[in-house]
Amino acid sequence: MLHLCEALKNPTCVLNTLILWNNQISSSSIGSLTEALIKNKNLHTLNLGQNAIADNGACTLKMGLQERVRKNI
């Protein structure tokens, strides 16, 4: 997850779709992903289905994505 997050933070990352279906992502690792998503300007589609991010992880992700939207306005 660490390498993926670092790649997503890179301004040259042009990835627009990321499917992480059933990758055993937990709420403890969602913070790193959220931080990377805030900095990434190109990703438009993210699939986190069948992961155990739980309610607190979903809340962290939601707050991060809202911040990303505010920064892009």
N, C-alpha and C positions, 0 to 999 in steps of 0.2 A: 504494500500500500504506500509505503514511504516514497519509493521511486516513481510511482504513478502520480502522487501528489506533487512531487517536485517537477515532473514533466508538465503537469497541468498549469503550474504557476509560471512557467517559462513563457515570455511574451511571444515567442515564435511558434507556440503550440497552435495548430490550426484544426485540431480535432473538433468536430461538431456533434458527434454522437458517441456516447460511451455506454456500453451495456455491461453491467456488473452483476447480472442475474446469478443468484445462487453462488456467491463467492465468499460466504461465511463472514461478511462484514457485520461488525457488531456496533453497538452504540459507543463503545470506547474508541473505535477508530473513525467514526463518522466526523469527529471534530477536525481531523487532519484533512479529510476530503472536503469538508465545508470550507475550510480556510483556502484551499486550492481553488475551489469553485468561485469564491468571491473575487479572486484575482484573474481568473480566466474569462476572457471576453468572447470567445468563439463557441464554446459548448452550448448547444441548444437542446439536446436530448440526453437525458440520463435515466437509465433503467436500473433500479436497485431492488427489483423484485426478488423474493425468496431469500432475503437477508434478515438477520436478527438485530435490526437497528433499534427496535422498541420505541416506545413513545418519547422518551427523552432524546433519543437520537434523531427522531423525526422532527422534534421541536428545534433542536440545534440546527438541523439542515434547513428548516423553514426560515429561521431567523437569519441564517447566512445568506440564503437566496434572496430574502427581502433586502438585505444590505446590498447585495450585488445589483439588484434592480435600482435602488436609490443611487448608487455610484454611477450607473450608466445613463441616468437621466440628464 
